[in-house]
């Protein structure tokens, strides 16, 4: 989740002078202003905004993970290995969904429109 390129450059510009001073004093990097100033990896349009649906989906996933983790903990003493493996699989699958790219997630949710 990133701001757009212009926002990143504007934010960075506020600290550029002090970064140059800091780098001159301690010679931390080869970059004059401490950090690279290539913002080409930032998107044209910001990706750091959440609408209510995305926020609700994130909350729902967190609660689901918590519930599954609690169930898995209860199964620690269970002797049914397949049930424990199934719960662990669901937990890992949910965790993977939380880590996916927000753009990919939205495209998957919306379909190819």
Secondary structure as GFF3:
##gff-version 3
##sequence-region A 1 113
A	DSSP	alpha_helix	5	26	.	.	.	ID=ss1
A	DSSP	alpha_helix	52	74	.	.	.	ID=ss2
A	DSSP	three_ten_helix	75	77	.	.	.	ID=ss3
A	DSSP	alpha_helix	81	99	.	.	.	ID=ss4
A	DSSP	alpha_helix	102	110	.	.	.	ID=ss5
###
